[in-house]
Amino acid sequence: MKRFLLTTAVLAGLTTIPGVGPAFANEYPTEIVADYVIGCMASNGETQEMLHRCSCSIDTVSSILPYDAYEKAETIMQMRLSTGESGTMFREMTLLNDMVKLLRVAQIEADFRCF
């Protein structure tokens, strides 16, 4: 019975695994990780070394920033690139700057650790 309860708690993310941190914390969807690594490699070179460094980079970002915060910041950054009223609105809303700043700080840390 104890094993069942522990397994259930781990699967529900209610406990931690020693040396790993919260169970299933900050898991990014596979397609997001792949997109990040492909984009990183396209910018930095398509070598085995860059595959390692770019994978390290998204792992670092995901260890710092929960996926929902990453997704919001990425959306804001993409919307700021768009033209028209929506792009202007996202560029002028300074309230959104904190979300983007968190992502940038995570990416800077990833650069220090991985590149």
C-alpha positions as CSV (number, residue, x, y, z in Angstrom):
1,M,0.0,0.0,0.0
2,K,2.9,2.4,0.8
3,R,4.5,1.7,-2.6
4,F,1.2,2.5,-4.3
5,L,0.8,5.8,-2.4
6,L,4.4,6.8,-3.1
7,T,4.0,6.0,-6.8
8,T,0.8,8.0,-7.0
9,A,2.4,11.0,-5.2
10,V,5.4,10.9,-7.6
11,L,3.1,10.7,-10.6
12,A,1.0,13.5,-9.4
13,G,4.1,15.6,-8.8
14,L,3.5,15.9,-5.1
15,T,6.9,14.7,-4.0
16,T,10.4,14.9,-5.1
17,I,12.9,12.4,-6.4
18,P,16.3,12.7,-4.6
19,G,18.7,14.7,-6.7
20,V,16.2,15.5,-9.3
21,G,13.9,18.1,-7.6
22,P,10.1,18.2,-7.9
23,A,8.8,15.2,-9.9
24,F,8.0,16.3,-13.5
25,A,8.8,19.9,-12.8
26,N,9.1,22.3,-15.7
27,E,8.7,19.7,-18.4
28,Y,8.5,21.4,-21.8
29,P,6.7,19.7,-24.6
30,T,9.0,17.7,-26.9
31,E,8.1,19.8,-30.0
32,I,9.0,23.0,-28.1
33,V,12.4,21.5,-27.1
34,A,13.1,20.3,-30.6
35,D,12.1,23.7,-32.1
36,Y,14.4,25.5,-29.7
37,V,17.3,23.2,-30.5
38,I,16.8,23.4,-34.2
39,G,16.6,27.2,-34.1
40,C,19.7,27.4,-31.9
41,M,21.6,25.1,-34.2
42,A,20.5,27.1,-37.3
43,S,21.9,30.2,-35.7
44,N,25.1,28.6,-34.3
45,G,26.1,25.8,-36.6
46,E,24.8,22.4,-37.3
47,T,27.4,20.3,-35.6
48,Q,27.4,17.7,-33.0
49,E,29.0,20.1,-30.5
50,M,26.2,22.7,-31.2
51,L,23.6,19.9,-30.7
52,H,25.0,19.3,-27.3
53,R,25.3,23.1,-26.4
54,C,21.8,23.9,-27.7
55,S,20.3,20.9,-25.8
56,C,22.1,22.2,-22.7
57,S,20.7,25.6,-23.3
58,I,17.0,24.6,-23.4
59,D,17.6,22.3,-20.4
60,T,19.0,25.3,-18.5
61,V,16.1,27.5,-19.5
62,S,13.6,24.9,-18.5
63,S,15.3,24.5,-15.1
64,I,14.9,28.2,-14.4
65,L,11.6,29.1,-16.1
66,P,8.4,27.0,-15.9
67,Y,6.9,26.2,-19.2
68,D,3.8,28.4,-18.8
69,A,6.1,31.4,-18.2
70,Y,8.2,30.5,-21.2
71,E,5.2,30.2,-23.4
72,K,3.8,33.6,-22.3
73,A,7.2,35.3,-22.9
74,E,7.7,33.7,-26.3
75,T,4.2,34.7,-27.3
76,I,4.8,38.3,-26.2
77,M,8.1,38.4,-28.1
78,Q,6.4,37.1,-31.3
79,M,3.5,39.5,-31.0
80,R,5.9,42.4,-30.7
81,L,7.4,41.5,-34.0
82,S,4.1,41.7,-35.8
83,T,2.9,44.7,-37.6
84,G,-0.3,46.6,-37.1
85,E,-2.3,47.4,-34.0
86,S,-1.7,44.1,-32.2
87,G,2.1,44.5,-32.6
88,T,2.0,48.1,-31.4
89,M,-0.2,47.1,-28.4
90,F,2.3,44.4,-27.3
91,R,5.3,46.7,-27.8
92,E,3.7,49.5,-25.7
93,M,2.5,47.4,-22.8
94,T,5.3,47.8,-20.3
95,L,3.6,45.5,-17.9
96,L,4.6,42.6,-20.2
97,N,8.3,43.5,-20.0
98,D,8.8,41.5,-16.8
99,M,7.7,38.3,-18.5
100,V,10.1,38.8,-21.4
101,K,12.9,39.8,-18.9
102,L,12.5,36.5,-17.1
103,L,13.0,34.6,-20.3
104,R,16.0,36.7,-21.3
105,V,17.6,36.2,-17.9
106,A,17.1,32.4,-18.3
107,Q,18.7,32.5,-21.8
108,I,21.7,34.5,-20.5
109,E,22.2,31.9,-17.8
110,A,22.0,29.2,-20.4
111,D,24.6,31.0,-22.5
112,F,27.0,31.1,-19.5
113,R,26.5,27.4,-18.7
114,C,26.5,26.0,-22.2
115,F,28.4,28.2,-24.5
